[in-house]
Amino acid sequence: MSVKSQSEDIVSPIQQTEGNYWTERLLQIGKAEIYAVLLSFIYFFSLLSSYYMLRPMRDAMGLAGGVSHLPWLFTATFIAMLLVVPVYGWICSRFARGIFLPWVYTFFIINILLFYKGFSWDPNNVWLARTFFVWLSVFNLFVVSVFWSLMADLFDKEQSHRLFAVIAAGGSAGAIAGPAITALLVTYLSAHNLLLFSAALLSVAVICIRLLLRWHSDRLMFHSNHGSNLQHNQVLPDQKMGGSWFSGMTLLMQSRYLQGIAIFILLASTIGTFLYLQQAAFIEQYFQDRESQTQVFALIDLAVNVLSILTQLFVTSRLMQFLGVGKTLALVPLLMVLAFIAFGLMPTPAMLIAAMVIRRVGEYAIIRPGREALFTSVDVETKYKGKHFIDTVIFRGGDALSSWLFAPLSLLGLLGIGLTGAGLSAIWGWLGYKLGIKHDHT
């Protein structure tokens, strides 16, 4: 028996694709969903391949001048987000999604090419390296947030429980390909030459956006022509969503549901930053040149994403359907409670890497699909503006705050860091459970 959702009651010609055992039974994809899921998979693959080719380069550049400068870089990233998000909000209000979504990615492609020229002229410029660190930190959250806003727009709540993990696997596959290419090529090419590969991959994402928006528009028009009314949270891709440039902030202030999601993401950011800074300190201690640091970061990314894609394809959707979103969102934080306690008692590089792997695999493979499912029941403006404000300003605000807290917290020793992380993880898990329960009963 094939998997179906409410949106499959009417199947348009563009959706009439034959399903099979692999897609319907193992991956939980209905035949009317294959086209959109495949495009979304390729889109996220291209997007994260582009980013993960550059992430090891960014992490190595972040060490330029020492780990002590990282809090300043996180703060600069937060300030950059505060400046960029209102511009994005204004664009969302004035232009239809079919126009502004491709523009966002084209803008970042131009940025990548400009950085390529800059590093070609002066590859060892410290300030250019720091600017690149801040820019890529903004780029990552910006383009990934836009991707998931579109996914929440294309698919309904029931579909998100089945499909978001499979779609996220496209990102993990890209996150495997990106660092693998970087680790292989960085010893033969100058690191900045990878920027050209990254720009080409991001161009593929632009093509996928256009095809997905066309599919979405055709599907909505087909349903409308056959007597099905658009839901309250659906707007055609060629229609403007309206609102103001600061709507993202006001939507957050007016909704306790969005405030809960914001705190959930803030806790995730804080925990991730603590681990990232500790990892950076170890890498700086044991590896001195940029090429070896880039290679180590790339290999860690590769290991994390291999585990993530296996979990996303065969575990996450079943967890979300069997446990519900609430228990699924609480699972990884509970594992992190144990991981932080273990690290506090045995503060070795191996234990830190284990905690890092648990958090990142859990974040990408389980937390992210569950978290993004929370936005499927809100209106379009909240999906693109409120969600984006949370994903960018709130997330990077957590990065900046926790990066400054890391130094005084270090005075308590690694045991203090471990116990603090365990306490924050417990709160993180409780909040995730409450948000998921509310979502499941919406």
TITIVEX-542862 format. One record per residue (C-alpha): z, x, y; residue in one letter; residue number from 1. Coordinates in steps of 0.02 Angstrom, whole numbers, plus 32768, in hexadecimal, padded with zeros to 4 digits. Layout:
N
<r <Z; X; Y>; 'A'; NUM>
...
This chain:
442
<r <8000; 8000; 8000>; 'M'; 1>
<r <7FCB; 804F; 80A4>; 'S'; 2>
<r <8040; 806A; 8136>; 'V'; 3>
<r <8021; 7FF0; 81C6>; 'K'; 4>
<r <8068; 7FCC; 8272>; 'S'; 5>
<r <805D; 7F39; 82E7>; 'Q'; 6>
<r <7FCF; 7F89; 8348>; 'S'; 7>
<r <7F61; 7F87; 82AC>; 'E'; 8>
<r <7F52; 7EC9; 82A2>; 'D'; 9>
<r <7EA9; 7EDB; 82F5>; 'I'; 10>
<r <7E41; 7F75; 82CB>; 'V'; 11>
<r <7DBA; 7FAC; 8344>; 'S'; 12>
<r <7D19; 8000; 8309>; 'P'; 13>
<r <7D55; 80AA; 8346>; 'I'; 14>
<r <7DEE; 8099; 82D5>; 'Q'; 15>
<r <7D94; 8067; 8235>; 'Q'; 16>
<r <7DB3; 8105; 81D2>; 'T'; 17>
<r <7DD7; 8101; 8118>; 'E'; 18>
<r <7E87; 8139; 80EC>; 'G'; 19>
<r <7EB5; 8196; 804E>; 'N'; 20>
<r <7F4D; 81C8; 7FE9>; 'Y'; 21>
<r <7F70; 8262; 8053>; 'W'; 22>
<r <7F71; 820A; 80FB>; 'T'; 23>
<r <7FBD; 8163; 80C8>; 'E'; 24>
<r <803F; 8195; 8047>; 'R'; 25>
<r <8071; 8248; 806F>; 'L'; 26>
<r <805A; 824A; 812C>; 'L'; 27>
<r <807E; 8191; 814E>; 'Q'; 28>
<r <7FDF; 8179; 81B5>; 'I'; 29>
<r <7F82; 80D3; 81B1>; 'G'; 30>
<r <7EC4; 80D8; 81AC>; 'K'; 31>
<r <7EB5; 808D; 825B>; 'A'; 32>
<r <7F1F; 811C; 829F>; 'E'; 33>
<r <7EC5; 81B1; 8254>; 'I'; 34>
<r <7E4D; 81D1; 82E5>; 'Y'; 35>
<r <7ED4; 81D1; 836C>; 'A'; 36>
<r <7F50; 8234; 8302>; 'V'; 37>
<r <7ECD; 82B9; 82DB>; 'L'; 38>
<r <7E9F; 82CC; 8393>; 'L'; 39>
<r <7F58; 82D3; 83C2>; 'S'; 40>
<r <7F76; 8356; 833C>; 'F'; 41>
<r <7EE6; 83C3; 837E>; 'I'; 42>
<r <7F20; 83A7; 8431>; 'Y'; 43>
<r <7FD2; 83E2; 840D>; 'F'; 44>
<r <7F91; 8470; 839F>; 'F'; 45>
<r <7F25; 84B2; 842E>; 'S'; 46>
<r <7FAE; 849A; 84AD>; 'L'; 47>
<r <8036; 84F8; 8450>; 'L'; 48>
<r <7FBE; 857E; 8410>; 'S'; 49>
<r <7F96; 859F; 84C6>; 'S'; 50>
<r <804E; 85A7; 84F6>; 'Y'; 51>
<r <808D; 8609; 8460>; 'Y'; 52>
<r <800A; 868F; 8477>; 'M'; 53>
<r <805C; 86B0; 851E>; 'L'; 54>
<r <8114; 868E; 84F6>; 'R'; 55>
<r <8135; 8739; 84A4>; 'P'; 56>
<r <80E2; 8789; 853A>; 'M'; 57>
<r <8152; 8721; 85AD>; 'R'; 58>
<r <81F0; 874D; 854D>; 'D'; 59>
<r <81C8; 8806; 8555>; 'A'; 60>
<r <81A3; 87F9; 860F>; 'M'; 61>
<r <8248; 879D; 8626>; 'G'; 62>
<r <829F; 883D; 85F3>; 'L'; 63>
<r <824C; 889D; 8681>; 'A'; 64>
<r <82DF; 88DB; 86E6>; 'G'; 65>
<r <835D; 88AA; 865F>; 'G'; 66>
<r <83B1; 8811; 8614>; 'V'; 67>
<r <8420; 8804; 86AE>; 'S'; 68>
<r <838A; 87C2; 8710>; 'H'; 69>
<r <836A; 8730; 869A>; 'L'; 70>
<r <83E1; 86B6; 86F3>; 'P'; 71>
<r <837F; 86D4; 8793>; 'W'; 72>
<r <82DC; 86AF; 8737>; 'L'; 73>
<r <8324; 860D; 86EE>; 'F'; 74>
<r <835F; 85DB; 879D>; 'T'; 75>
<r <82B3; 8602; 87E6>; 'A'; 76>
<r <8265; 8596; 875E>; 'T'; 77>
<r <82D8; 8505; 878A>; 'F'; 78>
<r <82AB; 8514; 8843>; 'I'; 79>
<r <81F2; 8518; 8816>; 'A'; 80>
<r <820A; 8478; 87B3>; 'M'; 81>
<r <825D; 8425; 8848>; 'L'; 82>
<r <81C4; 8450; 88B1>; 'L'; 83>
<r <813F; 8420; 8831>; 'V'; 84>
<r <8185; 837C; 87EB>; 'V'; 85>
<r <8173; 8317; 888E>; 'P'; 86>
<r <80BD; 8350; 8899>; 'V'; 87>
<r <80A2; 8313; 87E8>; 'Y'; 88>
<r <80F7; 826E; 8812>; 'G'; 89>
<r <8085; 8256; 88A7>; 'W'; 90>
<r <7FEA; 8279; 883D>; 'I'; 91>
<r <8026; 81FD; 87B7>; 'C'; 92>
<r <803A; 8176; 883C>; 'S'; 93>
<r <7F91; 8191; 888F>; 'R'; 94>
<r <7F1D; 81B2; 87FC>; 'F'; 95>
<r <7EFB; 8162; 8753>; 'A'; 96>
<r <7F2C; 81BE; 86B5>; 'R'; 97>
<r <7E76; 81D9; 8689>; 'G'; 98>
<r <7E69; 8245; 8725>; 'I'; 99>
<r <7F10; 829D; 873C>; 'F'; 100>
<r <7F34; 82CE; 8687>; 'L'; 101>
<r <7E99; 833F; 8677>; 'P'; 102>
<r <7EBB; 8381; 8726>; 'W'; 103>
<r <7F68; 83BD; 86F5>; 'V'; 104>
<r <7F24; 8428; 8669>; 'Y'; 105>
<r <7E8F; 8468; 86CD>; 'T'; 106>
<r <7F08; 84A2; 8754>; 'F'; 107>
<r <7F69; 8509; 86D5>; 'F'; 108>
<r <7EC9; 8553; 868D>; 'I'; 109>
<r <7E9E; 8593; 873B>; 'I'; 110>
<r <7F4F; 85DC; 8748>; 'N'; 111>
<r <7F39; 8639; 86A3>; 'I'; 112>
<r <7E96; 8687; 86DE>; 'L'; 113>
<r <7EE9; 86BE; 8781>; 'L'; 114>
<r <7F75; 8713; 8720>; 'F'; 115>
<r <7EF2; 8769; 86B5>; 'Y'; 116>
<r <7EA5; 87B4; 8752>; 'K'; 117>
<r <7F50; 87E7; 8794>; 'G'; 118>
<r <7F85; 8841; 86F4>; 'F'; 119>
<r <7ED9; 8893; 86E8>; 'S'; 120>
<r <7EF8; 88E3; 8791>; 'W'; 121>
<r <7FB0; 8911; 8777>; 'D'; 122>
<r <7FF2; 88F3; 86C5>; 'P'; 123>
<r <809D; 8941; 86EA>; 'N'; 124>
<r <80C8; 88E5; 8789>; 'N'; 125>
<r <817C; 88A8; 8774>; 'V'; 126>
<r <816F; 881B; 87F3>; 'W'; 127>
<r <80CE; 87DC; 87A6>; 'L'; 128>
<r <8125; 87DE; 86FC>; 'A'; 129>
<r <81B7; 8779; 8741>; 'R'; 130>
<r <8142; 86FE; 8795>; 'T'; 131>
<r <80E8; 86E9; 86F0>; 'F'; 132>
<r <818F; 86C8; 8698>; 'F'; 133>
<r <81B9; 863D; 8713>; 'V'; 134>
<r <8108; 85F6; 8710>; 'W'; 135>
<r <80FE; 85EE; 8652>; 'L'; 136>
<r <81AA; 859C; 864A>; 'S'; 137>
<r <8169; 8515; 86C0>; 'V'; 138>
<r <80C2; 850A; 8664>; 'F'; 139>
<r <8115; 84F0; 85BB>; 'N'; 140>
<r <8184; 845E; 85EC>; 'L'; 141>
<r <8100; 8411; 865C>; 'F'; 142>
<r <8070; 8408; 85E2>; 'V'; 143>
<r <80DC; 83DA; 854B>; 'V'; 144>
<r <8132; 834F; 85AD>; 'S'; 145>
<r <8088; 830A; 85E1>; 'V'; 146>
<r <8050; 8311; 852B>; 'F'; 147>
<r <80E4; 82AB; 84EC>; 'W'; 148>
<r <80D4; 8230; 857C>; 'S'; 149>
<r <8024; 820E; 8540>; 'L'; 150>
<r <805E; 81FD; 848C>; 'M'; 151>
<r <80E4; 817E; 84BE>; 'A'; 152>
<r <805A; 8123; 851C>; 'D'; 153>
<r <7FE1; 8120; 8488>; 'L'; 154>
<r <8057; 80EE; 83FC>; 'F'; 155>
<r <80DD; 8067; 83EB>; 'D'; 156>
<r <8191; 807B; 83AE>; 'K'; 157>
<r <816D; 805C; 82F6>; 'E'; 158>
<r <80DB; 80D5; 82F8>; 'Q'; 159>
<r <8143; 815B; 834D>; 'S'; 160>
<r <81BE; 815D; 82BB>; 'H'; 161>
<r <8130; 8183; 8242>; 'R'; 162>
<r <80B2; 81E4; 82A9>; 'L'; 163>
<r <810D; 824F; 8328>; 'F'; 164>
<r <814A; 82CD; 82A7>; 'A'; 165>
<r <8099; 82E2; 8262>; 'V'; 166>
<r <8054; 82F5; 8312>; 'I'; 167>
<r <80DE; 8372; 833B>; 'A'; 168>
<r <80A5; 83D5; 82A3>; 'A'; 169>
<r <8005; 83F7; 8303>; 'G'; 170>
<r <806F; 844E; 8385>; 'G'; 171>
<r <80C9; 84B1; 8300>; 'S'; 172>
<r <8023; 84E5; 82B2>; 'A'; 173>
<r <7FED; 851F; 835E>; 'G'; 174>
<r <8093; 8576; 8375>; 'A'; 175>
<r <806F; 85D3; 82D3>; 'I'; 176>
<r <7FBE; 8602; 8305>; 'A'; 177>
<r <7FF0; 863B; 83B4>; 'G'; 178>
<r <8074; 86BF; 838A>; 'P'; 179>
<r <8012; 86F4; 82EE>; 'A'; 180>
<r <7F7C; 871D; 835B>; 'I'; 181>
<r <7FEC; 8772; 83D9>; 'T'; 182>
<r <8046; 87DC; 8357>; 'A'; 183>
<r <7F9F; 8811; 830B>; 'L'; 184>
<r <7F3F; 8835; 83AB>; 'L'; 185>
<r <7FC1; 8877; 8425>; 'V'; 186>
<r <7FBC; 8925; 83D6>; 'T'; 187>
<r <7EFD; 892B; 83EB>; 'Y'; 188>
<r <7EE8; 88D1; 8491>; 'L'; 189>
<r <7F4B; 88D9; 8531>; 'S'; 190>
<r <7FC4; 8847; 8534>; 'A'; 191>
<r <7F73; 87F9; 85CE>; 'H'; 192>
<r <7ECC; 87E3; 8572>; 'N'; 193>
<r <7F21; 875A; 850B>; 'L'; 194>
<r <7F1C; 86EF; 85A8>; 'L'; 195>
<r <7E62; 86D0; 858E>; 'L'; 196>
<r <7E7F; 868E; 84DD>; 'F'; 197>
<r <7F0A; 861F; 8522>; 'S'; 198>
<r <7E99; 85D5; 85A8>; 'A'; 199>
<r <7E12; 85AC; 8527>; 'A'; 200>
<r <7E8F; 854F; 84B8>; 'L'; 201>
<r <7ED1; 84EC; 854B>; 'L'; 202>
<r <7E1E; 84B4; 856F>; 'S'; 203>
<r <7E1A; 8463; 84C1>; 'V'; 204>
<r <7EB3; 83FD; 84F2>; 'A'; 205>
<r <7E55; 83B8; 8589>; 'V'; 206>
<r <7DC9; 837A; 8517>; 'I'; 207>
<r <7E48; 8326; 84A4>; 'C'; 208>
<r <7E9B; 82CE; 8537>; 'I'; 209>
<r <7DF5; 8281; 856D>; 'R'; 210>
<r <7DCE; 8245; 84BC>; 'L'; 211>
<r <7E7C; 81FC; 84A2>; 'L'; 212>
<r <7E78; 819E; 8547>; 'L'; 213>
<r <7DCD; 8157; 8519>; 'R'; 214>
<r <7E11; 8121; 846F>; 'W'; 215>
<r <7EAA; 80D3; 84C0>; 'H'; 216>
<r <7E43; 8074; 853F>; 'S'; 217>
<r <7DCA; 8036; 84B9>; 'D'; 218>
<r <7E5A; 7FFC; 844B>; 'R'; 219>
<r <7EB3; 7F9E; 84D7>; 'L'; 220>
<r <7E12; 7F4C; 8511>; 'M'; 221>
<r <7DE6; 7F1C; 845E>; 'F'; 222>
<r <7E90; 7EC9; 8447>; 'H'; 223>
<r <7E81; 7E73; 84F0>; 'S'; 224>
<r <7DD3; 7E2F; 84C7>; 'N'; 225>
<r <7E16; 7DEA; 8423>; 'H'; 226>
<r <7EA2; 7D88; 8474>; 'G'; 227>
<r <7F31; 7E07; 8470>; 'S'; 228>
<r <7F8B; 7E1F; 8515>; 'N'; 229>
<r <7FC0; 7ECB; 8550>; 'L'; 230>
<r <807A; 7EEC; 853D>; 'Q'; 231>
<r <80E6; 7F00; 85D9>; 'H'; 232>
<r <80EB; 7FBD; 85C2>; 'N'; 233>
<r <802F; 7FD5; 85AE>; 'Q'; 234>
<r <7FB5; 8003; 8639>; 'V'; 235>
<r <7EFD; 802C; 8620>; 'L'; 236>
<r <7ED5; 80E6; 8638>; 'P'; 237>
<r <7E63; 80C2; 86CC>; 'D'; 238>
<r <7EEC; 8062; 8729>; 'Q'; 239>
<r <7F66; 80B3; 87A3>; 'K'; 240>
<r <801D; 80A0; 8774>; 'M'; 241>
<r <8058; 809D; 882A>; 'G'; 242>
<r <8108; 80C5; 8862>; 'G'; 243>
<r <8140; 8155; 88D0>; 'S'; 244>
<r <8145; 8211; 88BD>; 'W'; 245>
<r <8202; 820F; 88A0>; 'F'; 246>
<r <8200; 817F; 8822>; 'S'; 247>
<r <8232; 81F3; 8793>; 'G'; 248>
<r <82DA; 8214; 87E5>; 'M'; 249>
<r <82FA; 815F; 8817>; 'T'; 250>
<r <82CD; 811F; 8769>; 'L'; 251>
<r <834D; 8198; 8721>; 'L'; 252>
<r <83D4; 815F; 879C>; 'M'; 253>
<r <83B7; 80A8; 8770>; 'Q'; 254>
<r <83BA; 80B4; 86B1>; 'S'; 255>
<r <8451; 80E1; 8645>; 'R'; 256>
<r <83D8; 80F6; 85B4>; 'Y'; 257>
<r <8376; 817C; 8611>; 'L'; 258>
<r <8418; 81CC; 864C>; 'Q'; 259>
<r <8450; 81DB; 8596>; 'G'; 260>
<r <83AB; 822D; 8568>; 'I'; 261>
<r <83BD; 82A3; 85FD>; 'A'; 262>
<r <846B; 82DC; 85C5>; 'I'; 263>
<r <842B; 82EF; 8512>; 'F'; 264>
<r <83A0; 8361; 854F>; 'I'; 265>
<r <8417; 83BE; 85C3>; 'L'; 266>
<r <8488; 83E8; 8530>; 'L'; 267>
<r <83F3; 841F; 84C6>; 'A'; 268>
<r <83B9; 8490; 8554>; 'S'; 269>
<r <8466; 84DD; 856B>; 'T'; 270>
<r <847A; 8504; 84B2>; 'I'; 271>
<r <83CB; 854C; 84A9>; 'G'; 272>
<r <83E6; 85BA; 8542>; 'T'; 273>
<r <8488; 8603; 84FE>; 'F'; 274>
<r <842E; 8636; 845E>; 'L'; 275>
<r <8394; 8675; 84BC>; 'Y'; 276>
<r <83FB; 86E8; 852D>; 'L'; 277>
<r <845B; 872E; 8499>; 'Q'; 278>
<r <83B8; 874C; 843D>; 'Q'; 279>
<r <836D; 87A1; 84D7>; 'A'; 280>
<r <8402; 8816; 84DF>; 'A'; 281>
<r <83EA; 8849; 8428>; 'F'; 282>
<r <832E; 8864; 843E>; 'I'; 283>
<r <834A; 88CE; 84DA>; 'E'; 284>
<r <83CB; 8936; 847C>; 'Q'; 285>
<r <835F; 895C; 83E3>; 'Y'; 286>
<r <82AC; 895D; 8429>; 'F'; 287>
<r <827D; 89BC; 84C7>; 'Q'; 288>
<r <81C0; 89AA; 84EB>; 'D'; 289>
<r <8166; 8908; 851A>; 'R'; 290>
<r <80ED; 890A; 8487>; 'E'; 291>
<r <8177; 8915; 8403>; 'S'; 292>
<r <81DF; 8890; 845D>; 'Q'; 293>
<r <8146; 881E; 8465>; 'T'; 294>
<r <8125; 8838; 83AC>; 'Q'; 295>
<r <81D9; 8811; 8379>; 'V'; 296>
<r <81DD; 8772; 83E3>; 'F'; 297>
<r <8136; 873F; 8396>; 'A'; 298>
<r <8175; 8758; 82E3>; 'L'; 299>
<r <8211; 86F0; 8306>; 'I'; 300>
<r <81A3; 8666; 834E>; 'D'; 301>
<r <8133; 8670; 82B4>; 'L'; 302>
<r <81C4; 865B; 823A>; 'A'; 303>
<r <820D; 85C9; 829B>; 'V'; 304>
<r <816A; 856B; 82A3>; 'N'; 305>
<r <813C; 8580; 81EC>; 'V'; 306>
<r <81E0; 8529; 81BF>; 'L'; 307>
<r <81C4; 84A7; 8247>; 'S'; 308>
<r <8119; 846F; 820C>; 'I'; 309>
<r <8154; 8456; 8158>; 'L'; 310>
<r <81E7; 83ED; 8196>; 'T'; 311>
<r <817A; 8387; 820B>; 'Q'; 312>
<r <80F6; 835E; 8189>; 'L'; 313>
<r <8165; 832E; 80F7>; 'F'; 314>
<r <8217; 830E; 8133>; 'V'; 315>
<r <822C; 82CC; 81E4>; 'T'; 316>
<r <81D0; 8226; 81DC>; 'S'; 317>
<r <822E; 81F9; 813E>; 'R'; 318>
<r <82D4; 8228; 818F>; 'L'; 319>
<r <82AE; 81BA; 8225>; 'M'; 320>
<r <827D; 8125; 81B8>; 'Q'; 321>
<r <830D; 813C; 813C>; 'F'; 322>
<r <839C; 816F; 81B1>; 'L'; 323>
<r <835D; 8123; 8253>; 'G'; 324>
<r <8346; 8183; 82F4>; 'V'; 325>
<r <8402; 818A; 831A>; 'G'; 326>
<r <8439; 81E8; 827F>; 'K'; 327>
<r <839C; 8253; 8285>; 'T'; 328>
<r <83C4; 828D; 8337>; 'L'; 329>
<r <8478; 82B5; 8303>; 'A'; 330>
<r <8447; 831E; 826B>; 'L'; 331>
<r <8410; 83C0; 82C0>; 'V'; 332>
<r <84A3; 83C5; 833B>; 'P'; 333>
<r <851C; 83B7; 82A8>; 'L'; 334>
<r <84C5; 844B; 8254>; 'L'; 335>
<r <84D5; 84AB; 82F8>; 'M'; 336>
<r <8591; 848B; 82FA>; 'V'; 337>
<r <859B; 84E8; 8254>; 'L'; 338>
<r <8521; 856F; 828C>; 'A'; 339>
<r <8582; 8595; 832C>; 'F'; 340>
<r <8628; 859E; 82CF>; 'I'; 341>
<r <85DA; 8615; 8250>; 'A'; 342>
<r <8593; 8682; 82DC>; 'F'; 343>
<r <863A; 8686; 8337>; 'G'; 344>
<r <8691; 86C1; 8298>; 'L'; 345>
<r <8605; 873A; 8263>; 'M'; 346>
<r <85A8; 876E; 8302>; 'P'; 347>
<r <851C; 87D2; 82B0>; 'T'; 348>
<r <8462; 87D7; 82DF>; 'P'; 349>
<r <8438; 8780; 823A>; 'A'; 350>
<r <84B1; 86F1; 825F>; 'M'; 351>
<r <846B; 86DF; 830F>; 'L'; 352>
<r <83B9; 86D7; 82CC>; 'I'; 353>
<r <83F0; 8653; 824D>; 'A'; 354>
<r <843E; 85E8; 82D7>; 'A'; 355>
<r <83A2; 8600; 8341>; 'M'; 356>
<r <8331; 85CB; 82B3>; 'V'; 357>
<r <8399; 8530; 828B>; 'I'; 358>
<r <8398; 84F9; 8341>; 'R'; 359>
<r <82E0; 8517; 8360>; 'R'; 360>
<r <82A1; 84D0; 82BC>; 'V'; 361>
<r <8314; 843B; 82D2>; 'G'; 362>
<r <82DD; 8425; 8386>; 'E'; 363>
<r <8223; 842B; 8363>; 'Y'; 364>
<r <821E; 83D4; 82BA>; 'A'; 365>
<r <82A6; 834F; 82C6>; 'I'; 366>
<r <82F3; 833E; 8374>; 'I'; 367>
<r <824F; 833E; 83D6>; 'R'; 368>
<r <81F6; 82B2; 8376>; 'P'; 369>
<r <8295; 8249; 8379>; 'G'; 370>
<r <82B3; 826B; 8430>; 'R'; 371>
<r <8201; 823F; 8461>; 'E'; 372>
<r <820C; 819D; 83FD>; 'A'; 373>
<r <8295; 8166; 8476>; 'L'; 374>
<r <8211; 8153; 84FF>; 'F'; 375>
<r <819B; 80DF; 84A0>; 'T'; 376>
<r <81F6; 8041; 84D9>; 'S'; 377>
<r <81F4; 8065; 8595>; 'V'; 378>
<r <816D; 803C; 8615>; 'D'; 379>
<r <80DD; 80AF; 8643>; 'V'; 380>
<r <8128; 80EF; 86E6>; 'E'; 381>
<r <81C7; 8122; 868B>; 'T'; 382>
<r <8160; 817A; 8603>; 'K'; 383>
<r <8103; 81E5; 8681>; 'Y'; 384>
<r <817F; 81F8; 8711>; 'K'; 385>
<r <8231; 81D9; 86D3>; 'G'; 386>
<r <8211; 8237; 8632>; 'K'; 387>
<r <81BB; 82C5; 868D>; 'H'; 388>
<r <824C; 82D8; 8707>; 'F'; 389>
<r <82C5; 82E4; 8674>; 'I'; 390>
<r <8256; 835B; 8610>; 'D'; 391>
<r <823D; 83D3; 86A1>; 'T'; 392>
<r <82C2; 83CD; 872A>; 'V'; 393>
<r <8354; 839C; 86BA>; 'I'; 394>
<r <8321; 8413; 862F>; 'F'; 395>
<r <8306; 84A9; 86A1>; 'R'; 396>
<r <83A2; 847B; 8703>; 'G'; 397>
<r <8400; 848E; 865F>; 'G'; 398>
<r <83AD; 8536; 8643>; 'D'; 399>
<r <83DF; 8574; 86F0>; 'A'; 400>
<r <8493; 8536; 86E4>; 'L'; 401>
<r <84B3; 8577; 8635>; 'S'; 402>
<r <8464; 8620; 865C>; 'S'; 403>
<r <84E6; 863B; 86E5>; 'W'; 404>
<r <8573; 85FD; 8675>; 'L'; 405>
<r <8541; 8676; 85EB>; 'F'; 406>
<r <8587; 8712; 8642>; 'A'; 407>
<r <8638; 86CD; 8663>; 'P'; 408>
<r <8638; 867C; 85B7>; 'L'; 409>
<r <8612; 8726; 856C>; 'S'; 410>
<r <86BC; 8760; 85A9>; 'L'; 411>
<r <8705; 86F2; 851F>; 'L'; 412>
<r <86A5; 8759; 849F>; 'G'; 413>
<r <8629; 8720; 841C>; 'L'; 414>
<r <86AD; 86B1; 83CC>; 'L'; 415>
<r <86C0; 8656; 8472>; 'G'; 416>
<r <8603; 863E; 847E>; 'I'; 417>
<r <8601; 85FC; 83CC>; 'G'; 418>
<r <868D; 857F; 83E6>; 'L'; 419>
<r <8646; 8544; 848C>; 'T'; 420>
<r <859C; 852B; 843B>; 'G'; 421>
<r <85EC; 84CA; 83AC>; 'A'; 422>
<r <8646; 8456; 8426>; 'G'; 423>
<r <85A9; 8434; 848A>; 'L'; 424>
<r <8547; 8416; 83EA>; 'S'; 425>
<r <85C6; 8393; 83B2>; 'A'; 426>
<r <85B1; 8334; 8457>; 'I'; 427>
<r <84F4; 8348; 8448>; 'W'; 428>
<r <84F6; 82F9; 839B>; 'G'; 429>
<r <8565; 8266; 83CD>; 'W'; 430>
<r <84F5; 823E; 8463>; 'L'; 431>
<r <8456; 824A; 83FA>; 'G'; 432>
<r <84A0; 81D0; 837C>; 'Y'; 433>
<r <84CC; 8151; 8405>; 'K'; 434>
<r <841F; 815E; 8456>; 'L'; 435>
<r <83C7; 814A; 83B0>; 'G'; 436>
<r <842E; 80B1; 8382>; 'I'; 437>
<r <8400; 8060; 8428>; 'K'; 438>
<r <8349; 8089; 840A>; 'H'; 439>
<r <834C; 8047; 8357>; 'D'; 440>
<r <8391; 7FA0; 8394>; 'H'; 441>
<r <831B; 7F8C; 8429>; 'T'; 442>
